[in-house]
Amino acid sequence: MNAILHAIPALYALLPEVILGVLALLALALDLSVLRACALRVRMACAAWLGVAACVAAIAWLLLHVPAQSSVAGGMLAANSLTALVQVAMLVLSACVLLLWMDARTAHHAGESVLLILFATVGMLLLVAAQDLLLIFLSLELLSLPLYILTALDARRDVDGASSSAHAAEASLKYFLFGGVSSAMLLFGFSLLYGLANSTRLASVAIAVQAAPLQPLLLAATALIVVGLGFKIAAAPFHFWAPDVYEAAPASSAALIASGSKVAAFFLFFQIFTLGLTSARGWTLMLAVIAALSIALGSLAATVQTNVRRLLAYSAVAHAGYMLLAFLAGTRANLPALLFYVVTYALAALGFFGVVAVLENAGVGDTLEAWAGLSQRSPLLAGSAAIFLFSLAGVPPLAGFFGKFYLFAAVLQRAPIASIPFWLVVLAIAMSAVALYYSLRVLKPAFVADPAVGAGAIPIPFVSRVVVLLLAAAVIVLGCAPQLFLHWILCAIQTAGLR
């Protein structure tokens, strides 16, 4: 009885995850039993709407039951306004992914796909709230394993004339192998931290690190954690899996990898290095080198891509470098700028993959040549793609511009002239001009070239049309009125007692 009473606060805090897990299993059970004889489109719609309902129910719970600041399960989980805000953002992104997946003509696994997407979302939610090294690792694996499967699931596209299933399976295997290596390195780093602190709690690790910030064992642990998490965020030189996965995965799977998982991974990265390893030495220099390499390599490699998915993958590498600039202060001071940047980046990346998903359903390829005359075939898709790409490039008045401006200003505010962060911001600004160039490379054939002979209008399913339009509107509104979201971020951080 006492055990049950002690478990109630944890179950209360984990109710959103429980809702997602139960409805994910229900979606699979219904698809395999009651709906088995129905048409595939009906099964997909039922499973997707059930998944969206799970996300909406979890969002409602988080908005109505947000504690100001508390910890549960002996400090393993944090439940406060900040974690609730990030979790709501990830649930919104997952719901949009489910809606885009519902219209996919290449999908063949209704219940299984929804189950995997929701389980990955559960991993994201736990990752944000985790304050314990073991729980962080388990949550990261719960997020990663469904993504490995989703990369190869329901792939029926032709990629450069090759079998799409074989190409997706190869990308999934590469993703799994790189992910396994990164998880092993991360777990090794965590084990070294446990040896130093004799505890897996981040708060205890912070105390142990503060007592001895220059131990060789601590430097080794920090390096292993940087490498392990560098794979997860696709930062150079740990990005090799990203171009293949972005290219071969179904559009909805790639959208989840590019949006929700990035939000969770960067928030985790920030938690570990500003809560557990704040007093450690050397990690800011490591992150500065990785940030510079990611910004330069990602931006320059994107300029020579002829496949829009691979171009977006290298763009994601560059954006990972931009986001790492927020860590160089070594404190939580840049957290508002990081959260605004990563969420608005996720919205734009998800929206662009929404456009790709509609084109995929219509049989339009991913090459720049295949996008020729897109503005004549579908002005809505061409205009939305322009909004998302310009936001990623940082063109005003879109959300990406304010995200970059706010992040760079926050870094420069704490960086003296001629310091490493200062020159990294200079590099980031220069590479933003390169980002505009490769964005225009995508849009030039879409708006200037004529469509192929016989190419007609592109049909857009109603749900996908609504999702793409809403995401485009969100990118515009958050660029013109960033205080709508920034005020929520600042209030959540202040309520959580982190300022």
C-alpha positions, 0 to 999 in steps of 0.5 A: 500500500505504501509503495502505491501511495509513493508511486502516485506522484510519479504516475500523476506526473507521467500521465501524459506519457501514460495517455500516449502509451495506452492510446498507441497500443489501442490504435495498434489493437484496433488496426489488427482486429476491428479495422483489419477488413477495412480499406487502408485509407480508413485504417490510416485515418482512424489510427492517425486521428487516435494518435492526434487525440492522444497528443491533444489529451496530453497537451490539455493535461500539461496546460491544466496541471502544471506545477510551478516547480517539483521533482518526483520519483526521488528527483529522477524527474522534474515537473515544472512550467519549463518542462511542460512548455517544451513537452507541449511543443513536442506534442504539437510537432508530433500531432502535425507529423501524424496528420501529414502521415495520414495522407501518405499514399506510400504508407502500408502499416497503419497501427504500427506507424502510429504506435512507433510515432507515439512511443518516440514521442513518449521518449521525447517527453521523458527525455525533457523531464529526466534528471537522472543519467540512467533515465536519460539513457533509457528515454533516449533509447525509447526515442531512438529505436522507433526512429530507426524502424520508421526510417525503413517503414512504408518506404515505396519511393524510387530514389535515383532509380533504385529500389526505395525499400533497399535504399531506406533499409540501408539508411535505417541500418546506417542510422541504427549502427551510428546510433548504437555507437553513439549510445555506447559512448554516451553510456560509457561517459555516464558510467564515468560520471557515476564513478566520480559522483557515486550517484546518477542524479544530475544534481549530485554529479554537479556537486562532484564536478564542482569539487574536482573540475579538472580530473582526467576521468571527468575530461574523458567522460565529458568528451564521450558525452559530447561525442555521443550527443553529437551523433544525436543532434547531427553535428559535424563530424558526427553527421554522416547518417543524416543525409542518407536518412533524410533522403531515404526515409518516408517524409513523415518519418524524416519530419519527426527526426528533423523536428521533435527529436531535435527539440528534445535532444538540444534541451537534453544537451543543455540540461546536461552541460548547464546543470550537471557539468557546469563546473567542468573544464574544457567542454566549451572549447570542444563545443566551439570546435564542433559548432564551427565545423558544423556551421562551415561544413553543413552550409558549404556542403548544402550548396552542391546538393541536387536533392532537396532532402539531402540539402535540408540534412546538411542545413540541419548540420549547420543549424546544429552548429548555430544552436551550439553557440548557446552553450558557450556561456556555460550557464543557463543564460542563453536558454530562452534564445535556444528554445525559441531558435530550436522550436521555430527551426523545428516548425520550419523543417516540419513544414518543408517536409510537409511540402515534400510529403505532398509532392511525394504522394503526387509522384514528384521526385526530390531533385531540383529538376523535379521541382521545376515549375512548381509555382505553376503546378501548385502556388500554395506548395511553392509559396509555403516552401519559400516561407520555410526555406527563407525562415531557415535561412534567416530572412526577415520578417520570418521566425528564423530571422528573429531566432538567429538575431536573438541567439547571436545577440545573446551570445555577443552580450556575454562574449568580449570582442575577439573571443572565440564566441565572437568569431563564431558568431561572425562565422555564423552570420557569414554562413547565413548568407550561404544559406540564402544562396542554397535556398534560392537554388531550390526556389529558382527552378520552382519559380523560374523554370517551366514544368515538364511537358504534360505535368499538371496541377498537383493535388493536395489532400485537405488535411495536409493543406491545412497543416502546411498552411498552419505551419507557414502561418506560425512561421510568419506570426512568430517572426512578426510577433516573437513576443507571443512565444518568447513571453511564454518561454521567459515566464516558464523559466522564471516560474521554474526558478531557473533565472 
